[in-house]
Amino acid sequence: MVVMRRISGAGRGLLVLGAALLLVSLFGSLVLPSTFPSTYVTWFTLSGNQPQLPAGSYTGIQVTELMNTLVSGPYLWIAFGSLLVSAAAAIAIGGIGERTRHFGTFGVLILLLYAGLLYVAAYQFNQQAPGGDAAISIGYGFLTAMAACVLIEAGARLPSAVPVRPRVPAVSSGRRA
């Protein structure tokens, strides 16, 4: 017997909210008007004078391009696509209402991969050059993406409050066969 596990209305709301926040974090610099401060969609800010890590603020798309040049391949575009799949799955799960798990956890792991690789790259370039001063700071856009993935995971885990009825024995009509 297959048991359907449904998501509550609040869980569906968290899924859609998390997906919307993740998409704004990924594409906010492209979608939001220019009057919107770009500091709210910045994932990382790099400082220093390393030519491999140019100083400046980076959004999700820009940091993906930067990391792809550092690792010499399209590997982080696959990670970026995974975040898009996580957002699309959250919207689909919110619409269907079926309870699943680990889409948000997968997004958190991808975001930690971004942060870890960028930190290691900055550390490596500091070790190679004398007087290296490459530094990294995390921006609001990255924190928004992380919170969005946590909301996706929390929303996917909220069960529906379906009342459980006790089993009632069948009432006999009093006739004997």
C-alpha positions in Angstrom: 0.0 0.0 0.0 1.4 3.4 -1.0 1.0 6.1 1.5 0.8 9.7 0.2 2.7 12.1 2.3 1.3 15.6 1.7 2.8 19.0 2.5 0.8 21.5 4.6 -0.2 24.9 3.2 2.5 26.6 5.2 5.0 24.1 3.8 3.9 25.0 0.3 4.2 28.7 1.1 7.8 28.1 2.4 8.7 26.2 -0.8 7.5 28.9 -3.1 9.0 31.7 -0.9 12.4 29.8 -0.8 12.3 29.3 -4.6 11.5 33.0 -5.2 14.3 34.1 -2.9 16.8 31.7 -4.5 15.9 33.0 -8.0 16.2 36.6 -6.9 19.5 35.8 -5.4 20.7 34.2 -8.6 19.3 36.6 -11.1 18.6 39.7 -9.0 21.2 41.9 -10.8 19.5 41.1 -14.1 15.9 41.4 -13.1 15.8 44.1 -10.4 15.8 47.7 -11.5 19.0 49.7 -11.4 17.6 51.8 -8.6 17.7 48.7 -6.3 21.0 48.7 -4.4 23.3 46.0 -5.8 24.6 45.2 -2.4 21.6 43.1 -1.7 22.3 40.7 -4.5 26.1 40.5 -4.1 27.3 37.1 -3.2 31.0 37.8 -2.5 33.3 40.8 -2.4 36.9 40.3 -3.2 39.7 42.7 -2.3 43.4 42.7 -2.9 45.6 43.1 -5.9 45.8 39.6 -7.2 45.3 39.5 -11.0 43.7 36.0 -10.8 41.1 37.3 -8.3 40.1 40.8 -9.5 38.8 43.0 -6.7 35.1 43.8 -6.7 31.6 42.7 -5.9 30.4 39.5 -7.5 26.8 38.3 -8.0 25.9 34.6 -8.4 26.5 34.6 -12.1 29.7 36.6 -11.9 31.2 34.4 -9.2 30.3 31.3 -11.3 32.2 32.8 -14.3 35.2 33.7 -12.1 35.3 30.2 -10.6 35.1 28.6 -14.0 38.1 30.5 -15.2 40.0 29.5 -12.0 39.2 25.7 -12.4 39.4 25.8 -16.2 36.1 24.2 -17.0 32.4 24.5 -16.9 32.1 22.7 -13.6 30.5 25.5 -11.6 27.9 26.1 -14.3 26.8 22.6 -13.4 26.5 23.7 -9.8 24.7 26.8 -10.9 22.3 24.6 -12.9 21.8 22.5 -9.8 20.6 25.5 -7.9 18.2 26.3 -10.7 16.9 22.7 -10.5 16.5 23.1 -6.7 14.4 26.2 -7.2 12.3 24.6 -10.0 11.8 21.5 -7.9 10.6 23.6 -5.0 8.0 25.3 -7.2 6.9 22.0 -8.6 6.7 20.3 -5.2 4.8 23.3 -3.8 2.3 23.0 -6.7 1.9 19.2 -6.4 2.0 19.1 -2.6 3.9 15.8 -2.4 6.4 15.6 0.4 10.0 15.2 -0.6 13.3 16.0 1.0 16.8 17.0 0.3 16.4 19.6 -2.5 17.2 22.3 0.0 20.0 20.4 1.6 21.5 19.9 -1.9 21.3 23.6 -2.5 23.0 24.3 0.8 25.8 21.9 -0.1 26.3 23.6 -3.5 26.5 27.0 -1.9 29.0 25.7 0.6 31.0 24.4 -2.4 31.0 27.9 -3.9 32.2 29.5 -0.6 34.8 26.8 0.0 36.3 27.0 -3.4 36.5 30.7 -3.4 38.1 30.7 0.1 40.7 28.1 -1.0 41.4 30.1 -4.2 42.0 33.3 -2.2 44.2 31.4 0.3 46.2 29.7 -2.5 46.9 33.0 -4.3 48.0 34.6 -1.0 50.5 31.8 -0.5 51.9 32.0 -4.0 52.6 35.7 -4.1 54.8 37.5 -1.6 52.7 40.1 0.3 49.5 38.5 -1.0 46.5 40.2 0.3 43.5 38.6 -1.4 40.5 38.6 0.9 36.9 37.5 0.6 33.8 38.6 2.3 30.3 37.1 2.1 27.5 39.3 0.8 23.8 39.5 1.4 23.0 37.7 -1.8 24.8 34.6 -0.7 23.1 34.7 2.7 19.8 35.1 0.9 20.5 32.1 -1.2 21.5 30.1 1.8 18.3 31.1 3.7 16.2 30.3 0.6 17.6 26.7 0.5 16.9 26.3 4.2 13.3 27.5 3.6 13.0 25.0 0.7 14.1 22.2 3.0 11.9 23.3 5.8 8.9 23.6 3.6 9.4 20.2 2.1 9.4 18.6 5.5 6.2 20.2 7.0 3.6 17.5 7.0 -0.1 18.1 6.4 -2.3 18.2 9.4 -4.7 15.5 8.4 -6.8 14.2 11.2 -6.5 10.5 11.9 -9.8 8.7 12.3 -9.9 5.7 14.5 -11.1 2.6 12.8 -14.8 1.9 13.4 -15.9 -1.8 13.3 -18.6 -2.5 10.8 -22.0 -2.6 12.4 -23.9 -5.8 11.6 -27.5 -5.5 10.6 -28.6 -8.2 13.1 -29.4 -10.8 10.5 -27.7 -14.1 10.5 -27.1 -16.1 7.4 
